[in-house]
């Protein structure tokens, strides 16, 4: 398998986040849930998901591709 610097960087960041969460899967998921809430305005929602949940996205500046 060929080395890919971008994939290596992503894996290193994931290892660091896992270490912050004491390698506990529950803490890991909670970390990402809070991260997602914090940066909700940066999330990109697919058009079909947006249509099904329009009321949830009111006030969020979602970008639809």
N, C-alpha and C positions, 0 to 999 in steps of 0.2 A: 504494500500500500504506500502510495506517495505521500510525503509530508505536505501538509497544507498549513501555512503560517496562520491563516485566519481561523481555521478550526482549532489549531493549537491554542490560540489566544482565547477563544470561547471556552475551551475546556479548562484552561487555567483560571479564568474568572469564575466558572462554575465550581471549581475546587475551592477557591477562596470563599465563595458564598457558603458552600457546604461547611467549611471550617468555622465560619462565623456562627452557623446554626448548630455547632457541635455534631455535625454529621447525623443529625436527627431528622428523619423524613418529615415528621409533623412540623417541626420548626421551619424546615426548608419550604414547605408549602405555605405556611403562615407568612414567611418572609416575602414570598412572591405575591401573595394576596395583598399585603400591605403596600408593596411596591406598586402593584397595579392600581390600587386606590389612589396612591399619591400622584401617579402620573396618568390618571384617567384621561385627561385632556389631550394626551399624546397618542392614545390608542387609535388604531385604524380598524374600522368595522366593515365587513363585507356587506354589500347592498342588501342581500337577502336576509341577513341577520338584523340589520337596521330596520327593515320593513316589518319584521315580526315583533320587534321590541322597541318600536319608535318612542313610546312613553318613557322608557328607561334612559334614552339618550338625550332627552330634552335637557338643555343646559350644558351638555357635554359637546365640545367642538370636535366631533368625529369626522374623519375624512373617509369618504367612500370612494373605492376605486371601481 
